[in-house]
């Protein structure tokens, strides 16, 4: 008998699932999460996004805007398994929240709209999951909508995301008549006779029996091509049993060779219980994933998912709440108890764990301890940030922190009243502590405080949070784009001598550098980004510690380019020769020489300005297509595709980010409020009017 009572606070590892819900905006992530909580008995009332009553969208701004902004964790139970679930944002501006969540998850459910299929942010979160090696199952949602089609959605998954989709269900009914699914493994029907009820199991409907057998055969063939045990049984018996199929699907999901596809309508409570069964059956537990790897004094070490191993955990989110400063942790190994002293491995600082909390979105309950595989929040850590490794003081280890994307949009912020300036500085510091994808700096020319983030909406949310949480009146300047500078023509054999004698210890460093553009293009064929340094010095003419100092100096020089002071990217630097002095050479001298030498090389070479470019997907009525295309062209957009879909057209174009400020208002005006658009960052491209520094005369 299935039981949904929450297991004890520390469940056996094989009965734990740490998963995230990933999707594009409006695909139904939060509704799926809400229905999971209801089906598992965690909540006794269904919340709705449009009513602002969902559990995970608890922030006032989320409820006002009707979108998920902050990743929220909840715990529930299904079939004697504990499920730690994180509902992630779907908007591109909050992709850093997704990145931090994926870093600590063992599996994920990717939700797709049955009408729209794969959308731009669907691709982005899928690629993020690929980078982290997170196994996924797919849930095609909203099958009750007009124009919904499972096969079309699966085709878009195959064509745009390139997995092998393994469809294990067949819908019963279409659009408004969707009532249930055929389970192709057990060849049974699961029908929900009314909205918000439990399903009734029965025979496959006569009208679908032939189609169900055909699809079961396709599933067997697809699995047999990928799994040796299934292939052996298929060759011997000309079929694959349900037991072998289930075991093969579990293996293929966990290795990433296949993606199980289920379907339903979360809003109408259809398909949620089979989805939970699939989560338990196919997604890995903490004991199924490889041991976490970290470094200790430069040497790599592993920590197994074992409660008896030395404690190691990664902080992935920090929140300031009425309860206190919450630090969300994924415990990878060992056990931590209330009152324990742990080590912040990066800062080499001890911290005391005051309380340990089981997270239920904005509600929490105290537990005495957390063990390997748990996702919990702790109170009492004063210096921990997102990406901090916490470990046993006697067994230090540094885990890889989640990557943080560079901000692309900036605004100047100031307190409208002078007395609020100090409070604004404090509020901004707390904001950046909670969201590492935000940065603050002081403009050296104007003295203004500049807040930078991932997009207009990201900055709007941040400023509004300051206003609401701290009661400050904040003035905001016009958004500005974060440009970059890149090398279009390098220099060879640049010689730089750094000699300094001021009466004390002298400084001497002699370098020979080559610079060149990176030859690896960015995403979607955009400009190459990044920095590569290497040394070809032979014979010990420059000791290795000085080579590292030269690289550090070169990285210092990347902060400001020669064109307009923007950061430099897309650069390859090679140290080809050098010389030292027996007394006056030092790491400081070579670091200074590296910084000044690269600055001179950039001034002597060819430089160009880069601007951030985004992929824009615009959905508009067919009668408004002409005006929208003209407007995109005026914004320097390059249209890459247009697809007709149910009386609307979906236009895809690459547009410079600088041209999209105010586009939402313009689009609504051109389409009488019926047009919508989404964006996805694709990298940087040369600005058309960018001056080229040091270009040869014509």
Buried (B, 14 or more C-beta within 10 A) or exposed (E): EEEBEBBEBBBBBEBBBBBBBBBBBBBBBBBBBBBBBBBBBBBEEBBEBEEBBBBBBBBEBBBEBBBBBBBBBBBBBBBBBBBBBBBBBBBBBBBBBBBBBBBBBBBBBBBBBBBBBBBBBBBBBBEBBBEBEBBBBBBBBBBBBEBBBBEBBBBBBBEBBEBBBBBBBBBBBBBEEBBBBBBBBBBBBBBBEEEEEEBEEEEBBEEBEEEBEEBBBEBBEBBBEBBEBBBEBBEEEEEBEEEBBBBBBBBBBBEBBBBBBBBBBBBBBBBBBBBBBBBBBBBBBBBBBEBBEBBEEEEEBEBBBBBEBBBBBBBBBBBEEEBBBBBBBBBBBBBBEBEBEBBBBBEEEEBEBBBBBBBBBBEBEEBEBBBBBBBBBBBBBEEBBBBBBBBBEEBBBBBEBBEBEBBBBBBBBBBEEEEBEEBBEEBBEBBBBBBBBBBBEEEEEEEBBBBBBBBBBBBBBBBBBBEEEBEBEBEBBEBBBBBBBBBBBBBEEBEBEBEEEEEEEBBBBBBBBBBBBBEEEBBBEBBBBEBBBEBEBEEEEBBEEBBBBBBBBBBBBBEBBBBEEBBBBBBBBBBBBBBBBEEBBBBEBBBBBBBBBBBBBBBBBBBBBBBBBBBBBBBBBEEBBEBBBEBBEEBBBEBEEBEEBEEBBBBBBBBBBBBBBEBBEBBEEBBEEBBBBBBBBBBBBBBEEBEBBBEEEE
